[in-house]
Amino acid sequence: MKYIIIGASAAGLACAEQIRKEDAAGSITVMTGEHYLPYSRPTISYYLKGALKPSDMYLRKPSYYAANGIEILTDTPAREINRENKTVKAGRKSYAYDKLCICTGSKPFIPPMKHVEGKANAYTFLDFAGAKILKQKATPNTKAVIIGAGLIGMKAAEGLSKICQSVDVVELAPRILPSILDEASAKKVQKYIEEKGHIHFHLGDTVKEAKSKDKRITSLILNSGKELPCDMLVLAVGVRPETQLAEQAGIETDRGILTDPATMRTSDSDIYAAGDCTVSVDMLDGSKKILALYPNAVYQGTAAGSQMAGGNILVSGTYAVNAIDFYGLRICTCGLINAQGPQYTDKTAQHGDRYKRLIFENNRLVGFVLINAGENAGIYTSLIENRTDLAEIQTDIFDTPSLFMFEKAQRQKRLKGESV
Amino acid sequence: MKKVYAKEELCLNCHLCEVFCKTAHSLSKDVIKANKYEQPAPAARVKVYGDNKLSVAVNCRHCEEPKCVKACITGAMTKDKKTGIVSVNEEKCIGCMTCLAVCPFGCIQTGKFAVKCDLCRGEDEPACVKNCPNRALVYTDLGGAEV
């Protein structure tokens, strides 16, 4: 059996490892356009701020791949999938497959802005190569402007604020981190970051045009009329699934690659897809969405790999779960943070710098936002994943979650380590 | 593999498991220094929940398919193929706590890094088990059902 995986990040690596677990003999080739062995994408901001050595960014030791019979082809961007011949063209060579998995991830979304395209000091912040350039170019005197206050933009801002004295963030939405925070908690986090990081926010605003000199941006004019001096622009508005290869091959897509949500098989029965390039179905409300989150990519890659090798692992539950920190402030979120509709209610508890917001659908927990209050958050996550009826819960749901939330038989099951 | 199992009907809520866990994971390995003076203060990887009526000490289940390992965004959390021990590489851990957000047992503590039970890394008997005065903690490879 010949397996090819396109993309060597979270989903691609999980897929390769699962195939190897279930098929000791097949040949596994993982191709990536990047120059590096599989590394952790989310750690690029830790590299930027100097908290992590480049050698600690790699997901496995270099010797791991040969020892497990996984061939990683770096600097090998896939160019074309030929479904008739079952080959992938990459570089000048053509590689045959029996089963293929597309794990091409995300690409940055760059909204049209006057006079920004092609400028030498406009950057994106999505991969190791991009992070290396920022680290190389940023100096204490750099006036950095980040467009986008989502997870990527805010992590870029945090990293750059450790190097540059001037960091501005422009965001179209009226609040920071709109995908993981509600209005009230976003305000708290924003205030904290302004104080700790000396970052200036321009919310509900966007870049109208750039002024430049010799192909370098010198300042940005915002919609509000403000002008920000700028000698490093980071475009972090958002990401979109990278679907080009799949689309060219005639595989069904709709914003992302469409798959069976349990097996991750695409419209071609020998081709699977996993991770940020796919459309996920959120188990909590049945909606189709792009869930570009690390654990989701690993779960999907694992299921795809198992199915490709003839195994029976399925994607069990798909929902958003995310943990992130800014200047020591820990934010942990899960589920439907911005749920709209009469069936949803929410309750908030605040105490000093601790913030806990729980979102309910009738008598079930469907989401949480925990700021500096993440103790045992995984127990909340398991209540969400298992659709637990809260009438069964023995303690106040706002108490620090523990196994005493469950009645004796359930608690014993967990103490014995049976899967829940 | 050998794991630590807790018996709530025997737990005295004395917290000695926490005291000796801290000691075992301290620099000084001295019970007084580790629990009173050492800075940064060592963290207990086992935690007693409940009250004097009913309590239990909870620590890592070292799952067969650990969610924390799957969700770890840096590759810092791994399950050792030979020993089965799930542990954190503190050089690689960035303290994001995604592991904590997915652990259904509540076995990971917040620290600069993810803090969790490492079964005292190959000791004959983990410190919590060795020092439990009422044998409410058992270290066995018989599995939870036999305890």
Interface residues (C-beta under 8 A of the other chain):
Chain A: A10 A14 S40 P42 T43 Y46 A51 L52 K53 D56 M57 Y58 L59 R60 Y294 P295 V298 Y299 T302 V321 N322 A323 I324 D325 R330 C332 C334 G374 E375 N376 A377 G378 I379 T381 S382 E385 P401 S402 L403 F404 R411 Q412 R414 L415 K416 G417 E418 S419 V420
Chain B: K3 Y5 A6 E8 Y49 G50 L54 V56 V58 R61 H62 C63 E64 E65 K67 K70 A71 I73 T74 G75 E91 K92 I94 G95 C96 M97 T98 L100 A101 V102 C103 P104 F105 G106 I108 Q109 T110 G143 G144 A145 V147
